[in-house]
Amino acid sequence: MATETTKSAYWQGVRDGAPFLLVVCPFALLFGVVATEAGLDVVETMAFSVLVIAGAAQFTAVELLKNDAPTVIALVSALTVNLRMAMYSASLTPHLGAATLWQRALVAYFTVDQTYACSVLAYDRNPDWSVAQKLGYFFGTVTPICPLWYVFTLVGALAGNAIPDGLALDFAVPITFLALIGPMLRTRAHMAAAFVSVVTALVFAFLPYNLGLLVAALAGMMTGAEIERRDPESLLP
């Protein structure tokens, strides 16, 4: 019975993750095109996607290097963009921390925005799930998302400039993050952090090498943390 329940959680994860293909596929396709335009060959582009598997950080690093930014700026910017993964890990630890080492290693590798967003919401809705069920759900969300991230990165890298500019694949980037962030803005601290980061990013958009994004990220995190410190009730919806 437990096995059947775990299978059920897995297929629920597959169903919840599947809608993200509408944005993940063009997102990956666009990265493949951008990476090859920046001078990476197909093997380098695929290695980047397989080893890093972090779309926003990949775009950040490639765009900065394409614009001749210093390597250290590209690295720092990509790492800053990926700081959210540390927060994702901290959030998932109470749910998956009891898993085996190899299971946690796989979870760490496949923790991306979409798998995290689906999983953390599902865990809140199902507090009685066992670790096996939670793992089953998590890897269910991975199944439709991550393999096709690799496939469409390869398609974009092979297609390169053959994809017409009028296709406007870059729509996938903002839509992906709006779809992820919207359901997670459930407290006053979250909403304040989001508002401050957006405003700060716009105000400091003039800074070179996308440094405005670093300033905005820090400002948003500081705002959320300070509101939570001053008003514990801000943690409530």
GIPE-V726103 format. One record per helix or strand. SS is the DSSP state (alpha for helix, beta for strand). FROM is the first residue (numbers start at 1). LEN is the number of residues. If there is no record, write none. Layout:
SS:FROM:LEN ; SS:FROM:LEN
This chain:
alpha:2:17 ; alpha:21:17 ; alpha:42:11 ; alpha:55:12 ; alpha:71:11 ; alpha:84:13 ; alpha:101:10 ; alpha:113:13 ; alpha:131:32 ; alpha:165:3 ; alpha:171:12 ; alpha:188:16 ; alpha:208:23 ; alpha:232:4
